[in-house]
Amino acid sequence: MVTNEYDAHIAVTPAPGDPAGDRAGDPGRDAGRATFAAELDGGWIVGGGVNGGYLLATLGNAIRATVPDKPDPLSISAYYLSASVPGPASVTTEIKRDGGSVATVAAELWQGDRARITALATYGDLSALPDDVATTAAEPDLPPRDRCVPNTMAPDDVRRIAPMMDRFEMLFHPEHVGWAVGQPSGNGVISAWFRLKDGREPDPISLLTVVDLLPPVTFDLGRPGWAPTLELTAHIRARPAAGWLKVRHATRNVAGGMFEEDCEVWDSAGRLVAQSRQLARLPRE
């Protein structure tokens, strides 16, 4: 049962008249195909379309319904074909392989006759993985939350192009918000504390949204504006602990009118729970 805003917004249901959708999770059904209906919420608008991370979680929710015994995204690579708009959408899924511990599923999100996203994902059960951790990655060094800058202080022009900022709380590192007052650092780094609205705790599906929610890292390079994603690959490494997340975006290469954006998400237990890289177009000047 849906109990909060976020889960209502990413909800999918078997498409009417599609028997395959009613049998999601049955490896013998219609060559592993299913179709789901979704309603893309206008509260996730940013720039020229619906936020890519929100769309990825909606698509990921349909994949989870297709292989319910493997509920967690481990890896998903998505190509953004055209900008989505609020309103009805459908997600088609096809099981490519369903093995003992992981399943590989292809999925597409459609609006009318326009394909918006095409993706390939590997799903499994994160709770069944070994609990060993060996990493050289360093947790972002964020000041205490009461010393950070809340997204509610974003300039009016930013809030106008990104109403999705009302869907969550984001507290920026004070050294990473110079762009908001016309003084970007030029380092190509933005980091912040994060949590969804209404106390909705993080889980593997919501991490697919979190990896694409900070302002484009090009803001810190003095290039504000909508930066449409071409491709995004996310790796979900563990089930996140309850509480605030730490999110860091960085870029090292801007060339050919495009930039890469690397994201790390750390949970309240100090564990790296999600990583992503996306290729996006530079905002238009």
Backbone bond lengths (Angstrom), bond angles and torsions (degrees), N, CA, C in turn:
res aa  C-N    CA-C-N  psi(-1)  N-CA   C-N-CA  omega(-1)  CA-C   N-CA-C  phi
1 M - - - 1.461 - - 1.521 110.01 -
2 V 1.339 117.01 131.86 1.460 122.16 179.48 1.527 109.25 -71.76
3 T 1.326 117.10 128.14 1.456 120.80 -175.56 1.518 112.85 -122.54
4 N 1.318 119.42 -3.65 1.460 120.18 -178.94 1.518 110.37 -148.80
5 E 1.312 114.83 169.41 1.451 121.77 -174.69 1.518 112.73 -58.99
6 Y 1.334 116.55 -49.07 1.466 119.46 -175.12 1.521 111.52 -59.65
7 D 1.332 117.07 -47.92 1.467 119.13 -178.25 1.526 111.56 -65.65
8 A 1.330 117.02 -32.11 1.460 119.48 175.18 1.523 110.96 -65.99
9 H 1.312 116.89 -37.14 1.459 120.66 -176.73 1.528 112.91 -72.99
10 I 1.340 118.10 -30.30 1.476 119.99 -179.12 1.526 111.75 -98.15
11 A 1.331 117.68 6.10 1.464 121.10 -175.48 1.534 111.51 -63.81
12 V 1.318 115.72 143.44 1.463 123.01 172.60 1.525 108.28 -130.41
13 T 1.328 116.03 151.23 1.463 121.46 177.39 1.515 108.36 -134.55
14 P 1.340 117.86 150.27 1.467 119.30 176.24 1.521 110.02 -54.05
15 A 1.317 116.60 132.72 1.456 120.59 -177.79 1.523 110.65 -63.63
16 P 1.332 118.09 138.43 1.466 121.01 178.57 1.529 111.34 -56.14
17 G 1.316 114.90 133.86 1.448 119.67 177.00 1.512 114.84 79.89
18 D 1.332 117.25 3.25 1.473 119.48 179.18 1.518 108.96 -104.08
19 P 1.310 118.74 99.73 1.458 120.22 -178.62 1.517 112.71 -63.28
20 A 1.324 116.16 -26.71 1.462 118.22 178.48 1.517 110.81 -62.64
21 G 1.364 116.13 -39.83 1.458 119.34 179.61 1.506 111.78 -63.08
22 D 1.344 117.78 -35.32 1.451 120.86 179.97 1.522 112.29 -68.81
23 R 1.335 116.85 -17.57 1.458 120.07 -177.74 1.523 111.38 -112.77
24 A 1.329 116.36 24.67 1.466 119.99 -179.61 1.521 109.66 -52.79
25 G 1.317 115.07 136.07 1.455 121.01 -179.93 1.512 112.59 96.74
26 D 1.330 119.13 -9.64 1.464 122.64 177.51 1.522 108.39 -91.81
27 P 1.365 119.03 108.67 1.456 121.38 -174.63 1.528 112.76 -59.78
28 G 1.320 118.14 -18.06 1.447 119.21 -176.96 1.510 114.24 -90.32
29 R 1.350 118.18 0.30 1.442 119.08 -171.57 1.524 111.95 -83.54
30 D 1.269 119.17 131.54 1.462 125.25 166.87 1.524 113.14 32.29
31 A 1.325 116.11 50.66 1.468 121.94 179.74 1.527 112.15 55.97
32 G 1.345 116.88 28.72 1.462 120.36 176.67 1.501 114.43 76.02
33 R 1.326 119.31 25.43 1.467 122.35 -179.04 1.524 110.94 -104.52
34 A 1.319 115.60 149.23 1.466 121.03 176.04 1.518 109.05 -153.76
35 T 1.320 115.83 158.93 1.467 122.14 178.08 1.524 108.55 -131.74
36 F 1.335 115.58 136.98 1.453 121.94 -177.85 1.527 109.40 -127.94
37 A 1.310 115.15 149.89 1.456 121.65 175.59 1.524 109.65 -101.02
38 A 1.338 116.02 144.85 1.463 121.97 177.89 1.518 108.72 -141.48
39 E 1.315 115.82 161.28 1.466 122.19 175.99 1.526 107.19 -126.48
40 L 1.329 116.93 106.44 1.457 120.92 -177.56 1.524 109.91 -75.33
41 D 1.318 116.12 123.81 1.454 121.50 -173.08 1.526 111.45 -85.15
42 G 1.326 116.07 136.45 1.462 121.41 -179.84 1.511 113.98 -67.37
43 G 1.318 117.87 -12.43 1.454 120.59 177.85 1.507 114.16 -71.54
44 W 1.338 117.71 -5.27 1.464 121.60 -179.58 1.522 112.52 -107.81
45 I 1.322 116.52 19.70 1.456 120.63 177.68 1.530 110.23 -69.68
46 V 1.350 115.17 139.82 1.461 121.59 169.92 1.516 106.99 -146.50
47 G 1.322 116.41 127.71 1.454 119.73 179.93 1.515 112.07 58.69
48 G 1.323 115.58 -121.00 1.452 120.37 -174.73 1.507 116.04 -94.53
49 G 1.318 119.35 11.13 1.461 119.81 -178.88 1.507 112.34 -171.62
50 V 1.328 115.67 -170.42 1.461 122.37 178.54 1.525 108.90 -80.67
51 N 1.323 117.21 138.72 1.462 122.41 -176.73 1.525 112.76 -53.57
52 G 1.333 116.18 134.51 1.455 121.45 -176.73 1.513 114.44 -66.44
53 G 1.341 118.03 -32.49 1.455 120.00 178.85 1.516 112.44 -70.26
54 Y 1.348 115.64 -39.24 1.469 120.12 175.03 1.521 110.30 -61.94
55 L 1.340 117.17 -43.25 1.460 121.02 177.90 1.527 110.95 -62.62
56 L 1.328 116.63 -39.70 1.458 120.40 -178.82 1.525 110.78 -64.50
57 A 1.323 117.55 -38.45 1.460 120.19 178.43 1.521 111.20 -69.38
58 T 1.328 117.54 -35.81 1.459 120.50 176.80 1.521 110.13 -63.68
59 L 1.323 115.63 -46.78 1.461 120.60 176.27 1.530 110.19 -62.40
60 G 1.334 116.25 -42.21 1.464 120.55 179.61 1.511 112.53 -64.20
61 N 1.322 117.46 -31.18 1.455 121.59 177.06 1.529 110.83 -65.16
62 A 1.342 116.08 -38.48 1.463 120.39 177.57 1.528 110.89 -67.38
63 I 1.322 116.81 -37.99 1.466 119.59 177.04 1.525 110.13 -63.91
64 R 1.309 116.62 -41.91 1.476 120.70 178.07 1.523 110.89 -59.73
65 A 1.336 117.17 -39.23 1.461 120.36 178.52 1.525 111.79 -69.79
66 T 1.324 116.58 -24.43 1.464 121.09 179.95 1.519 111.98 -75.89
67 V 1.343 116.76 -34.55 1.474 121.68 179.52 1.529 108.36 -127.35
68 P 1.327 118.83 69.73 1.468 121.34 -170.99 1.524 114.34 -64.19
69 D 1.329 117.85 -19.52 1.464 119.01 177.32 1.528 111.77 -80.78
70 K 1.322 116.63 -5.21 1.472 122.33 175.95 1.533 106.27 -130.26
71 P 1.319 117.11 79.90 1.466 121.10 -164.69 1.516 116.95 -80.73
72 D 1.330 117.98 -8.88 1.456 119.25 -168.96 1.529 112.73 -114.33
73 P 1.335 117.44 134.77 1.464 119.67 171.81 1.526 109.86 -69.23
74 L 1.316 116.78 129.87 1.460 121.71 172.84 1.523 109.80 -100.76
75 S 1.330 115.13 -42.88 1.453 121.28 177.91 1.515 108.58 -149.80
76 I 1.328 116.60 138.96 1.458 120.68 176.53 1.517 108.30 -146.90
77 S 1.329 115.25 132.28 1.461 121.85 176.86 1.519 107.95 -119.28
78 A 1.316 116.36 124.01 1.460 121.39 -174.40 1.526 110.27 -125.05
79 Y 1.316 114.73 139.31 1.459 122.20 174.91 1.529 108.16 -112.17
80 Y 1.318 115.84 127.03 1.456 121.77 -176.17 1.528 108.29 -94.83
81 L 1.331 115.49 110.78 1.455 121.48 -171.15 1.524 113.16 -89.53
82 S 1.327 116.97 -33.46 1.456 121.76 178.99 1.522 108.46 -159.39
83 A 1.321 116.36 157.87 1.459 120.86 -176.38 1.525 110.87 -71.85
84 S 1.327 116.23 130.92 1.463 121.44 177.80 1.525 110.05 -82.77
85 V 1.327 115.18 157.24 1.461 121.89 177.76 1.522 108.29 -126.97
86 P 1.318 118.64 156.66 1.464 120.30 176.50 1.522 111.03 -58.87
87 G 1.334 115.20 146.02 1.454 119.60 177.92 1.511 112.42 129.39
88 P 1.333 117.04 -169.18 1.464 120.99 -176.43 1.526 112.29 -63.22
89 A 1.316 114.73 146.79 1.464 122.07 175.94 1.521 107.64 -149.67
90 S 1.315 115.37 163.87 1.460 120.41 174.11 1.524 108.88 -131.23
91 V 1.330 114.83 150.71 1.458 120.99 176.79 1.523 108.09 -124.17
92 T 1.310 116.28 124.25 1.462 121.14 174.94 1.523 108.72 -104.20
93 T 1.315 116.34 138.97 1.460 121.17 179.92 1.524 109.86 -128.48
94 E 1.317 115.40 152.21 1.461 121.22 177.00 1.522 109.29 -145.86
95 I 1.320 116.22 120.59 1.463 120.70 178.27 1.518 109.02 -72.80
96 K 1.326 116.19 120.00 1.456 121.09 176.87 1.522 111.71 -87.55
97 R 1.318 115.42 -36.05 1.463 120.83 175.88 1.514 108.27 -159.65
98 D 1.322 116.78 135.88 1.462 121.79 176.62 1.517 107.43 -127.18
99 G 1.358 115.21 99.21 1.458 120.14 -176.90 1.507 112.02 -97.08
100 G 1.333 115.63 -160.04 1.455 119.64 -176.25 1.507 113.63 -69.61
101 S 1.339 117.14 -41.62 1.466 119.48 -175.33 1.518 113.80 -117.50
102 V 1.321 118.54 -20.37 1.459 120.52 -179.90 1.529 110.37 -136.28
103 A 1.309 115.48 155.91 1.464 122.83 174.12 1.526 108.23 -128.14
104 T 1.316 116.00 142.52 1.453 122.14 175.50 1.520 108.24 -109.21
105 V 1.316 116.34 125.90 1.465 121.92 -172.70 1.526 109.50 -131.98
106 A 1.327 116.73 131.80 1.461 122.04 171.76 1.524 108.34 -92.89
107 A 1.324 116.43 144.95 1.467 119.83 -178.80 1.516 109.96 -147.87
108 E 1.330 114.92 150.50 1.459 121.05 174.92 1.524 109.64 -137.89
109 L 1.314 115.50 142.29 1.458 121.25 175.23 1.520 107.65 -107.72
110 W 1.344 115.62 129.23 1.456 122.60 -175.81 1.519 110.73 -123.02
111 Q 1.320 114.99 150.39 1.465 121.90 165.61 1.527 106.52 -131.60
112 G 1.331 115.77 113.05 1.452 119.91 -172.65 1.516 109.64 61.63
113 D 1.333 116.76 -127.80 1.464 120.03 179.01 1.519 112.07 -100.35
114 R 1.343 117.04 17.45 1.460 121.66 -179.73 1.521 110.54 -107.59
115 A 1.317 116.11 120.39 1.466 120.49 172.92 1.527 107.96 -76.54
116 R 1.317 116.07 126.84 1.462 120.54 -179.10 1.528 112.23 -97.25
117 I 1.334 116.60 -41.87 1.464 122.12 -177.98 1.521 108.24 -140.14
118 T 1.320 116.53 141.00 1.458 121.07 167.44 1.524 107.72 -125.46
119 A 1.328 116.68 137.93 1.463 119.89 -171.67 1.522 111.18 -146.04
120 L 1.311 114.66 158.38 1.460 122.78 172.38 1.522 106.91 -131.43
121 A 1.330 116.48 130.40 1.464 120.30 -172.49 1.518 111.47 -134.70
122 T 1.323 115.23 150.75 1.460 122.80 170.23 1.525 107.87 -113.15
123 Y 1.333 115.87 125.26 1.462 122.32 -179.34 1.526 110.38 -117.40
124 G 1.325 114.90 151.66 1.460 120.93 177.42 1.519 108.92 -159.68
125 D 1.322 115.82 -152.61 1.461 121.53 179.47 1.523 107.88 -125.54
126 L 1.316 116.85 103.63 1.464 120.91 -176.85 1.524 112.26 -60.93
127 S 1.324 116.97 -30.65 1.465 119.39 -178.59 1.521 111.90 -69.40
128 A 1.328 117.80 -16.05 1.466 121.43 -179.16 1.527 112.51 -91.73
129 L 1.351 117.33 -3.65 1.459 120.60 -177.78 1.527 111.22 -81.33
130 P 1.332 118.06 155.71 1.472 120.48 174.67 1.522 110.55 -58.95
131 D 1.326 116.65 151.25 1.462 119.70 -177.03 1.525 112.97 -97.34
132 D 1.341 117.68 15.47 1.457 120.49 178.44 1.529 110.24 -71.12
133 V 1.320 116.38 146.82 1.465 122.39 178.72 1.525 107.90 -138.38
134 A 1.323 116.27 125.52 1.463 122.18 174.60 1.519 106.52 -142.03
135 T 1.322 117.27 103.87 1.457 120.34 -174.62 1.520 110.36 -140.70
136 T 1.323 114.92 145.74 1.464 120.04 173.65 1.530 110.80 -100.15
137 A 1.323 116.67 -0.51 1.463 120.43 178.57 1.530 109.66 -66.63
138 A 1.322 115.17 144.01 1.467 120.48 -178.88 1.522 109.94 -106.11
139 E 1.313 116.12 129.51 1.462 121.70 177.94 1.524 109.98 -61.59
140 P 1.323 118.21 136.06 1.473 120.01 178.97 1.529 112.05 -55.59
141 D 1.304 115.62 137.59 1.464 121.54 -179.51 1.531 107.90 -92.79
142 L 1.323 115.72 89.82 1.454 120.94 -179.31 1.527 109.81 -100.82
143 P 1.328 118.28 139.31 1.466 120.59 174.92 1.530 109.63 -63.03
144 P 1.328 117.67 164.41 1.467 120.36 174.11 1.526 110.15 -53.26
145 R 1.325 116.33 150.65 1.460 120.30 -172.96 1.531 112.95 -59.78
146 D 1.322 117.31 -32.14 1.467 118.34 -178.88 1.521 112.71 -72.99
147 R 1.333 116.76 -6.12 1.464 120.84 176.56 1.526 112.12 -107.82
148 C 1.327 116.46 4.07 1.456 120.43 179.38 1.529 110.91 -98.16
149 V 1.317 115.78 170.86 1.466 121.60 -173.09 1.526 109.79 -102.74
150 P 1.337 118.51 115.80 1.470 120.13 -176.53 1.526 112.12 -72.35
151 N 1.336 114.90 150.25 1.463 119.54 179.52 1.531 111.93 -65.20
152 T 1.312 117.37 -17.51 1.470 119.53 177.24 1.523 111.87 -65.30
153 M 1.343 117.09 -14.80 1.458 120.87 178.56 1.526 112.01 -93.58
154 A 1.331 117.08 7.39 1.468 120.13 -179.70 1.526 110.31 -60.26
155 P 1.323 116.92 146.34 1.468 119.89 178.02 1.526 111.19 -57.88
156 D 1.312 115.84 152.62 1.459 120.61 -177.77 1.521 112.65 -58.10
157 D 1.352 117.21 -36.68 1.454 118.63 -178.21 1.520 111.45 -67.54
158 V 1.345 117.25 -32.51 1.463 120.82 176.97 1.528 110.56 -70.15
159 R 1.319 116.86 -42.81 1.464 120.24 -179.41 1.523 111.60 -66.97
160 R 1.326 116.89 -29.80 1.465 119.62 178.00 1.519 111.50 -67.70
161 I 1.336 117.77 -37.81 1.461 119.65 -178.46 1.527 111.83 -88.33
162 A 1.325 116.98 -7.41 1.470 119.77 -177.34 1.529 111.00 -138.35
163 P 1.351 118.24 68.15 1.471 119.72 176.99 1.522 112.84 -62.24
164 M 1.335 117.66 -14.60 1.467 119.91 178.04 1.526 111.79 -61.89
165 M 1.345 117.40 -16.43 1.458 119.40 -179.35 1.525 112.38 -64.16
166 D 1.329 117.02 -14.95 1.461 120.60 175.75 1.528 112.00 -80.68
167 R 1.308 117.67 -3.79 1.467 121.77 -176.49 1.537 112.30 -90.04
168 F 1.329 117.47 -6.59 1.465 119.80 -174.55 1.519 110.58 -158.04
169 E 1.324 114.66 170.39 1.458 122.43 172.46 1.518 108.51 -106.37
170 M 1.319 115.66 132.77 1.461 121.26 179.82 1.520 107.57 -138.03
171 L 1.324 116.02 126.43 1.456 121.98 -177.48 1.522 108.28 -119.50
172 F 1.338 116.33 107.84 1.453 122.07 -170.96 1.532 112.91 -81.33
173 H 1.332 115.29 144.70 1.452 120.84 168.87 1.529 107.47 -57.34
174 P 1.327 118.62 127.51 1.473 119.93 -175.73 1.525 113.92 -60.75
175 E 1.336 117.27 -21.70 1.461 119.38 177.98 1.524 112.40 -83.62
176 H 1.340 116.73 -4.56 1.464 120.28 -175.46 1.522 113.01 -114.05
177 V 1.318 117.38 18.88 1.473 120.29 -179.60 1.527 112.18 -123.77
178 G 1.313 117.55 18.47 1.459 119.92 177.78 1.515 112.35 -60.03
179 W 1.342 116.60 -28.51 1.460 120.63 179.00 1.531 111.74 -59.70
180 A 1.341 116.32 -28.10 1.469 119.92 -177.25 1.521 112.12 -68.34
181 V 1.340 116.86 -20.17 1.466 120.75 179.57 1.524 110.66 -119.65
182 G 1.346 115.43 23.29 1.455 120.11 176.57 1.511 114.76 77.43
183 Q 1.354 117.42 19.61 1.459 120.74 -179.71 1.529 110.62 -129.94
184 P 1.327 118.34 62.79 1.476 119.82 178.43 1.521 110.84 -63.57
185 S 1.342 116.08 148.42 1.468 119.50 -176.51 1.520 112.53 -75.21
186 G 1.323 116.92 -25.97 1.460 120.43 -175.64 1.511 113.80 82.17
187 N 1.336 117.48 2.86 1.467 120.79 -178.35 1.525 113.12 -85.89
188 G 1.322 117.46 -17.35 1.461 119.76 -179.49 1.515 113.15 71.93
189 V 1.328 117.19 42.06 1.470 122.18 179.89 1.527 109.06 -138.01
190 I 1.331 116.74 133.82 1.461 122.37 171.80 1.528 107.61 -137.22
191 S 1.323 117.27 133.10 1.461 120.55 177.51 1.519 109.94 -138.87
192 A 1.340 115.41 154.88 1.465 119.47 -176.21 1.519 110.73 -163.42
193 W 1.332 115.27 156.31 1.457 122.23 163.86 1.524 107.91 -76.34
194 F 1.336 116.72 151.09 1.458 119.14 -176.72 1.531 111.06 -148.63
195 R 1.350 114.92 142.24 1.459 120.60 165.12 1.527 108.87 -156.43
196 L 1.329 115.70 150.44 1.455 121.08 178.87 1.519 110.79 -72.38
197 K 1.321 114.72 159.88 1.456 121.94 178.75 1.528 111.04 -64.14
198 D 1.315 116.27 155.54 1.469 123.84 172.95 1.525 113.35 66.10
199 G 1.330 117.47 21.59 1.456 120.01 176.90 1.508 114.83 70.55
200 R 1.326 118.07 17.49 1.462 121.23 178.76 1.533 108.41 -67.29
201 E 1.340 117.15 117.39 1.451 121.50 -175.98 1.536 110.46 -74.33
202 P 1.328 117.14 152.71 1.466 120.09 -179.12 1.529 111.83 -71.53
203 D 1.317 115.66 149.38 1.462 122.65 173.24 1.524 107.02 -145.97
204 P 1.345 118.07 175.83 1.463 118.81 -175.55 1.524 114.25 -58.16
205 I 1.336 118.40 -39.03 1.462 119.80 -179.97 1.525 110.87 -66.37
206 S 1.320 117.59 -42.83 1.468 119.21 -178.57 1.529 111.56 -65.31
207 L 1.333 117.85 -26.21 1.463 119.77 177.99 1.522 111.43 -63.23
208 L 1.344 117.22 -25.78 1.461 120.10 176.02 1.522 111.20 -64.76
209 T 1.318 116.42 -27.67 1.465 121.15 174.51 1.521 110.82 -80.98
210 V 1.324 116.48 -43.82 1.466 121.09 -173.07 1.533 111.71 -58.93
211 V 1.338 117.37 -35.99 1.469 119.18 -175.76 1.528 112.86 -65.79
212 D 1.342 117.83 -8.01 1.462 119.59 -176.89 1.529 111.91 -129.06
213 L 1.327 117.85 29.88 1.461 119.54 -173.87 1.523 115.20 -108.21
214 L 1.316 119.16 -25.20 1.465 118.01 176.87 1.529 109.34 -64.26
215 P 1.333 117.35 156.42 1.464 118.34 172.87 1.526 109.24 -56.08
216 P 1.344 117.69 148.90 1.468 118.70 177.51 1.519 110.63 -51.03
217 V 1.314 115.54 137.56 1.459 119.77 -175.88 1.528 111.38 -62.71
218 T 1.326 117.54 -16.26 1.458 120.76 176.48 1.524 112.18 -65.59
219 F 1.339 117.77 -18.54 1.467 119.55 173.69 1.524 109.69 -55.84
220 D 1.343 116.45 -39.52 1.462 120.89 -178.30 1.521 111.80 -74.86
221 L 1.333 116.52 -7.15 1.462 121.19 175.59 1.528 111.59 -101.62
222 G 1.332 116.25 8.70 1.444 120.03 -178.78 1.513 113.57 77.66
223 R 1.351 116.38 24.40 1.461 121.07 179.83 1.535 108.37 -124.87
224 P 1.342 118.32 72.81 1.466 120.42 -179.56 1.522 110.99 -73.03
225 G 1.327 114.99 162.70 1.455 120.41 177.21 1.509 112.02 124.03
226 W 1.307 115.41 170.91 1.454 122.77 -179.45 1.525 110.12 -66.19
227 A 1.332 116.90 129.85 1.463 123.07 -179.93 1.530 108.28 -119.70
228 P 1.330 119.15 91.09 1.466 121.28 -174.95 1.523 112.80 -64.17
229 T 1.326 115.21 131.96 1.456 121.92 179.85 1.524 110.50 -75.99
230 L 1.326 116.09 134.71 1.457 121.30 172.50 1.531 110.60 -93.47
231 E 1.325 116.20 -46.80 1.476 121.01 179.84 1.516 108.84 -147.51
232 L 1.329 116.07 142.51 1.463 121.97 177.86 1.513 109.07 -138.37
233 T 1.321 116.04 129.01 1.466 122.15 174.44 1.521 108.45 -117.84
234 A 1.316 116.63 126.53 1.469 121.75 179.64 1.518 109.76 -120.47
235 H 1.326 115.81 138.77 1.463 123.42 173.04 1.521 107.67 -116.49
236 I 1.315 116.97 123.10 1.463 121.45 176.19 1.523 106.81 -99.97
237 R 1.330 117.04 119.33 1.456 121.68 -168.55 1.525 114.20 -100.40
238 A 1.320 117.04 -20.89 1.469 119.93 -178.88 1.522 109.04 -167.09
239 R 1.334 115.78 157.99 1.463 119.82 172.38 1.523 108.63 -69.78
240 P 1.315 118.34 125.96 1.466 119.72 -176.98 1.520 112.52 -73.17
241 A 1.327 115.11 145.00 1.455 120.66 172.58 1.523 109.21 -71.28
242 A 1.328 115.91 157.53 1.461 120.55 177.69 1.522 110.01 -64.02
243 G 1.321 115.29 152.29 1.452 119.63 176.34 1.520 112.74 114.66
244 W 1.322 114.89 -173.09 1.456 122.12 -178.51 1.525 111.41 -65.48
245 L 1.333 115.51 147.15 1.457 122.59 173.47 1.526 109.28 -105.24
246 K 1.325 115.51 153.64 1.455 121.61 169.29 1.530 107.43 -107.61
247 V 1.335 116.53 129.68 1.461 121.64 -176.91 1.527 108.88 -125.85
248 R 1.334 115.49 134.07 1.474 120.40 179.67 1.517 109.48 -133.40
249 H 1.333 116.85 129.29 1.456 123.32 173.72 1.525 109.10 -114.40
250 A 1.327 116.76 143.87 1.462 120.75 177.47 1.524 109.50 -151.10
251 T 1.321 115.24 153.39 1.462 120.88 173.85 1.518 108.77 -133.75
252 R 1.335 115.19 150.01 1.463 120.07 178.24 1.519 112.59 -123.12
253 N 1.332 117.69 -11.12 1.451 118.79 -173.25 1.528 111.02 -145.04
254 V 1.316 115.44 117.65 1.458 122.14 174.31 1.518 106.52 -116.43
255 A 1.324 116.63 118.18 1.460 120.09 -175.81 1.519 109.70 -160.38
256 G 1.330 115.65 146.47 1.445 120.27 175.22 1.514 114.21 62.55
257 G 1.335 116.57 27.14 1.451 119.91 -179.70 1.519 113.88 76.42
258 M 1.335 117.12 14.75 1.465 121.82 -179.27 1.526 109.73 -136.27
259 F 1.332 115.52 163.77 1.459 120.77 175.69 1.522 109.04 -147.21
260 E 1.316 115.93 153.84 1.468 120.13 172.55 1.524 108.44 -96.54
261 E 1.320 115.97 149.28 1.458 120.89 178.97 1.521 108.08 -132.30
262 D 1.324 116.18 113.13 1.464 121.80 179.05 1.515 109.20 -96.62
263 C 1.327 115.59 134.96 1.462 120.89 -178.13 1.523 110.22 -124.16
264 E 1.318 116.04 141.35 1.465 123.14 168.68 1.522 108.12 -125.34
265 V 1.333 116.15 139.78 1.460 122.20 175.59 1.526 108.18 -123.67
266 W 1.317 116.56 124.20 1.459 123.41 -179.83 1.520 109.09 -115.44
267 D 1.328 116.71 140.82 1.465 119.12 -178.06 1.521 111.39 -94.03
268 S 1.327 116.32 -178.96 1.462 121.62 -175.53 1.516 113.00 -68.88
269 A 1.336 116.79 -14.41 1.463 120.94 176.65 1.522 111.82 -91.31
270 G 1.328 117.08 4.77 1.457 120.77 178.45 1.514 113.77 78.16
271 R 1.333 117.08 26.76 1.460 120.98 -179.13 1.522 110.33 -110.28
272 L 1.326 116.00 138.27 1.459 121.83 175.40 1.525 107.92 -74.43
273 V 1.336 116.90 109.42 1.465 120.86 -172.50 1.520 113.78 -105.78
274 A 1.328 117.91 -16.08 1.463 119.83 178.61 1.516 109.78 -154.06
275 Q 1.323 114.36 145.61 1.458 122.27 175.31 1.523 107.55 -135.62
276 S 1.316 116.67 148.97 1.459 118.80 174.96 1.517 109.98 -152.79
277 R 1.314 113.83 158.69 1.463 121.26 168.71 1.516 107.77 -137.35
278 Q 1.318 115.46 136.37 1.448 118.83 174.78 1.516 110.20 -132.14
279 L 1.328 114.30 153.12 1.454 121.56 172.10 1.515 106.87 -108.75
280 A 1.322 116.09 127.45 1.466 120.55 -175.81 1.520 110.12 -136.17
281 R 1.321 115.33 159.75 1.453 121.00 175.88 1.524 109.60 -83.10
282 L 1.316 115.22 146.39 1.460 119.43 175.14 1.515 110.49 -65.36
283 P 1.332 117.25 145.30 1.465 119.33 174.73 1.525 110.24 -60.25
284 R 1.322 114.46 146.34 1.466 119.43 177.60 1.514 109.52 -72.89
285 E 1.309 115.79 140.13 1.473 120.04 179.43 1.528 109.91 -85.02
